[in-house]
């Protein structure tokens, strides 16, 4: 009936029909079905600022290096508390206007960290502003581009009351006598990034991670050494601001090396700051609290790492000490 | 492997069946089939490189041997006057048995009736490698068609140089992230400029230009409309120009890979494709032979499928939320598979046999590969989103059919290699065939490696790392670009009557090949280590630091690749420049003889 070798009409027609049919089955229909999601309870609609921030995010094509998907394998647990689900993208992945498509936020390259939960991991505004002005200020070894065009430079005399001055260390300034001021664009972008938080799934357990079959060896022989790896935890959780060498960023994040709070024999203030955050010193950025994010063992491990590194020499503490202070602090700040 | 046997039911992402598959033990990651397979494949490429080098080396040794023989002969004739009568008689007797002895001597003109001496040169233009055969056949081509082919190829060469200059600069940004602070040149904006330019500018323009020659030649007909071809040329170039300017000024379609151009720009490109399809289809329709040659199957198929693809990729209505992600996986894989791969295969089915001067090994294998390409390739897009929140069944289908891609790949590779069989010695004597050989080997290696990369275990280690970048260069560069260069070098000298400088073709080949090898090995090694670092739970920034030396090597490889394109552009110029109105050189007897073979 069909002689494809001699009949160009049926050849072209067959190639078209079969391909179009397969495409409907494998792409268009599943895509159509995947649209039908509703937002998770507790998810907030995006504010105008966040929407504009997403637009900056797309315009600078941040998706080229940053994914926004926590895969359902255990190695991705560091990027979120649970695997991503379709509803997570309810507000962010809508078509923004007639010219542009729903942004391709899931990404295919993780040259930089996944951002699904960055709002929880990096809540501080100062950190984001410094990082966007020049990532090398806060992350040594980062290969992310700097975005100085999202900031303006102003003479100190021209600063208005609403201007948000970014505490850029002198070494990174082009004009030493000027101040770096955040533009509305970058504030929108930061608002979007800060809003990137995984919402808790309602009800019982949602989809879990496929567990790793890697045998987790109990580390150390003695009881005291059974804590998690404090250095690794510090690198994951604290080093973004306080830096790997514990020296902080002058003008933005205080040093831990040689800090009286860290080395104090009475560790109560120190642990309270970790649990509840700190915003008492005008010259430094706001520190978020980590009570919800870190377990007692983890805090103890981090504290012991901080109290025994970079020249610090203070006595180690135990998870029980953390628990005691946590219980007390939670009573005061429920 | 056993992961692939999971039944592909209609399950949601939340379905717990996903959790019955534990993460494999990464302690023995190097024993996983996907990784072993990739290592073997990389070894295949290295082996081919060694083979080509050793062929070149043998050729060189041959030259040395011949020179030594010539020296001995000269020594012998110096010795001759000192010999006695009987000694000379004995020698003469020996010689008479073979030749009469006066072929090249005496007072008459030298005669070589038996064709023993084809070409004598005391001045080889390159002492290191075999001198290559010249393209002796010249094909009479209508002036208009020549112009179309050259114009398309010229645009392709321009976009290749521009696109890879951008790519080269992007590679350097990994090593010097603070190299500039100009918004137009920032990484996020420039990356799609690189990919879209080499995709739609270089490869697409080159394919269509080369395709025009094939479609006219194999249909034994005149192109339906040259005007349409020129119009499509303008539309496609315009879309790439406008698209790149928009991308650099921060206007993109939402960042989905390879559909970063906003729809009005993509529409220009799609119109160009519609015109091209009409032109090709009508030309095939007015063919003067009853059968449609297999190349035309592939090229028509590629045009039809790509048009469907562009419309599915850009139409709204099913692309909000994760719908966009489903379409993205489909679109980006089909863009590569149904457009570049399919069209280029069509070109190879014509240019490879014609430069070997023999028919393709098996026509039926070509037909089998055509239909399986369509069936299997179409279904595998979601393998870019394994473990993502997309439905588990879509992921499984994608993985299963990725493995199914072995069929068209093996069919195609077998066909090409069997066509080359028996002509291996021609490789060292041709400046076209090494490009074909590398392209075909990469077709097998790159595609098979891609199938292995779709497996769930290899996704643990490689997904999101620079390994993906290595894979896409292995395929788009190792397969598509090498095959396109082969076709360009095969056809332009015959159509235009001008040869490139052989030494420069050699430089192009080796810079591109060594550059690609450095590029892909460094990113594959670095990507693997990076994935293992993530699985091991190290701090993320550690995995950035460990990549540094590999990114340096990638930049070095990229530089070599870019330099090779400058050489290619020069070769293209030599092949196509206008002849000056100079008197033709008087043909020497040697060249006349060459031409009459």
Contacts between the chains, C-beta under 8 A, distances in Angstrom:
chain1	res1	chain2	res2	distance
A	4	B	292	7.6
A	4	B	297	7.6
A	4	B	367	7.9
A	5	B	291	5.2
A	5	B	292	6.3
A	6	B	290	5.4
A	6	B	291	5.9
A	6	B	292	6.9
A	8	B	281	7.0
A	8	B	284	5.0
A	8	B	285	5.7
A	8	B	292	5.6
A	8	B	300	7.5
A	11	B	292	6.5
A	11	B	297	6.5
A	11	B	300	7.0
A	12	B	281	6.5
A	12	B	300	5.7
A	12	B	304	6.1
A	15	B	300	7.0
A	15	B	301	4.7
A	15	B	304	5.3
A	15	B	305	7.0
A	15	B	374	6.7
A	16	B	304	5.0
A	16	B	308	7.0
A	18	B	374	6.3
A	18	B	375	7.6
A	19	B	304	7.0
A	19	B	305	5.0
A	19	B	308	5.9
A	19	B	338	7.5
A	19	B	374	5.8
A	19	B	378	6.2
A	20	B	308	5.4
A	22	B	374	7.8
A	22	B	375	7.3
A	22	B	378	4.5
A	22	B	379	6.6
A	23	B	308	6.2
A	23	B	309	7.5
A	23	B	312	5.8
A	23	B	330	7.1
A	23	B	334	7.9
A	23	B	378	6.4
A	26	B	330	6.4
A	26	B	378	6.4
A	26	B	379	5.1
A	26	B	381	7.1
A	26	B	382	7.9
A	26	B	394	7.5
A	26	B	397	7.2
A	27	B	312	6.1
A	27	B	326	6.0
A	27	B	327	5.5
A	27	B	330	3.8
A	27	B	331	7.8
A	27	B	381	6.9
A	28	B	312	6.3
A	28	B	318	5.7
A	28	B	327	7.6
A	30	B	326	5.0
A	30	B	391	6.6
A	30	B	394	5.8
A	31	B	318	4.3
A	31	B	319	6.4
A	31	B	322	7.9
A	31	B	323	3.7
A	31	B	324	7.4
A	31	B	326	4.1
A	31	B	327	5.0
A	32	B	317	7.6
A	32	B	318	4.1
A	32	B	323	6.4
A	33	B	323	7.9
A	34	B	321	6.1
A	34	B	322	4.2
A	34	B	323	4.7
A	34	B	325	7.5
A	34	B	326	5.7
A	34	B	390	7.3
A	34	B	391	7.6
A	35	B	318	6.3
A	35	B	319	7.8
A	35	B	320	5.0
A	35	B	321	5.0
A	35	B	322	7.6
A	35	B	323	4.3
A	37	B	321	5.6
A	37	B	322	7.5
A	58	B	252	6.9
A	58	B	254	6.0
A	58	B	255	5.9
A	59	B	250	4.2
A	59	B	251	7.1
A	59	B	252	7.1
A	60	B	186	6.7
A	60	B	188	4.7
A	60	B	189	6.8
A	60	B	250	6.7
A	61	B	188	3.4
A	61	B	189	5.9
A	61	B	191	6.8
A	61	B	192	6.6
A	61	B	252	6.2
A	61	B	255	5.2
A	61	B	260	7.6
A	62	B	188	5.9
A	63	B	188	7.9
A	63	B	255	4.0
A	64	B	187	6.8
A	64	B	188	4.9
A	64	B	191	4.8
A	64	B	192	7.5
A	64	B	255	7.1
A	65	B	187	7.3
A	65	B	188	7.3
A	67	B	464	6.2
A	69	B	385	8.0
A	69	B	388	5.2
A	69	B	389	6.7
A	71	B	387	3.7
A	71	B	388	6.2
A	71	B	463	8.0
A	72	B	13	7.7
A	72	B	18	6.2
A	72	B	19	8.0
A	72	B	387	5.6
A	73	B	23	6.1
A	73	B	387	5.4
A	73	B	460	6.5
A	74	B	23	6.1
A	75	B	23	7.8
A	75	B	460	7.0
A	75	B	534	5.5
A	75	B	535	4.9
A	75	B	537	7.4
A	76	B	387	7.7
A	78	B	537	7.1
A	78	B	540	7.8
A	83	B	389	6.9
A	84	B	388	7.4
A	84	B	389	4.8
A	85	B	13	6.6
A	85	B	14	6.8
A	85	B	389	5.3
A	86	B	13	6.9
A	86	B	321	6.3
A	86	B	322	4.8
A	86	B	389	5.3
A	88	B	389	7.4
A	89	B	321	5.5
A	89	B	322	6.1
A	90	B	321	6.5
A	93	B	320	6.4
A	93	B	321	5.0
A	93	B	322	7.0
A	93	B	324	6.1
A	93	B	325	7.9
A	94	B	320	5.3
A	94	B	321	7.4
A	95	B	316	6.4
A	95	B	319	7.1
A	95	B	320	5.9
A	96	B	254	7.9
A	99	B	251	7.8
A	99	B	253	7.9
A	99	B	262	5.3
A	99	B	263	7.2
A	99	B	264	7.7
A	100	B	252	7.4
A	100	B	253	5.5
A	100	B	254	5.2
A	100	B	262	6.3
A	101	B	253	5.2
A	101	B	254	4.1
A	101	B	256	6.7
A	101	B	259	7.6
A	101	B	314	7.6
A	101	B	316	7.7
A	101	B	319	6.0
A	101	B	324	6.4
A	102	B	254	6.0
A	102	B	319	5.5
A	102	B	320	5.2
A	102	B	321	7.1
A	102	B	323	7.6
A	102	B	324	4.1
A	103	B	254	4.3
A	103	B	255	5.9
A	103	B	324	7.9
A	104	B	254	5.4
A	104	B	255	4.5
A	104	B	256	3.8
A	104	B	257	7.3
A	104	B	324	6.5
A	104	B	325	7.3
A	104	B	328	5.6
A	105	B	255	7.9
A	106	B	322	7.9
A	106	B	325	5.2
A	106	B	328	7.9
A	106	B	385	6.9
A	106	B	388	6.1
A	107	B	464	8.0
A	108	B	257	6.5
A	108	B	384	5.8
A	108	B	464	7.1
A	108	B	468	6.6
A	109	B	464	6.0
A	109	B	468	6.6
A	109	B	469	7.6
A	110	B	464	3.5
A	110	B	465	7.2
A	111	B	466	7.7
A	111	B	544	8.0
A	113	B	540	5.1
A	134	B	178	7.6
A	135	B	177	7.6
A	136	B	177	7.5
A	136	B	178	7.0
A	139	B	541	6.3
A	140	B	541	7.8
A	141	B	541	5.7
A	141	B	544	5.9
A	141	B	545	4.9
A	142	B	177	7.1
A	142	B	541	7.1
A	142	B	544	6.8
A	143	B	173	7.5
A	143	B	174	5.5
A	143	B	177	4.5
A	143	B	544	6.2
A	143	B	551	7.8
A	144	B	177	6.6
A	145	B	173	7.2
A	145	B	177	6.2
A	145	B	186	4.8
A	145	B	187	4.8
A	145	B	188	7.1
A	146	B	177	7.6
A	146	B	178	6.4
A	146	B	181	5.6
A	147	B	186	7.3
A	148	B	181	4.9
A	149	B	181	7.4
A	149	B	183	4.6
A	206	B	14	6.8
A	207	B	13	6.7
A	207	B	14	4.7
A	207	B	16	7.7
A	207	B	18	7.4
A	208	B	19	6.3
A	210	B	18	6.5
A	210	B	19	5.6
A	210	B	21	6.3
A	210	B	22	6.6
A	210	B	23	5.9
A	210	B	387	8.0
A	211	B	19	7.8
A	211	B	22	6.2
A	211	B	23	6.7
A	212	B	22	7.8
A	212	B	23	4.5
A	212	B	535	7.8
A	213	B	22	4.6
A	213	B	23	5.2
A	213	B	24	6.5
A	213	B	25	5.3
A	214	B	23	7.2
A	214	B	25	6.8
A	214	B	26	6.3
A	214	B	27	7.3
A	214	B	535	7.8
A	232	B	537	7.2
A	232	B	538	7.2
A	232	B	539	6.4
A	235	B	539	3.7
A	235	B	541	7.3
A	235	B	542	7.6
A	236	B	539	5.4
A	236	B	540	7.8
A	239	B	539	7.3
A	239	B	541	7.8
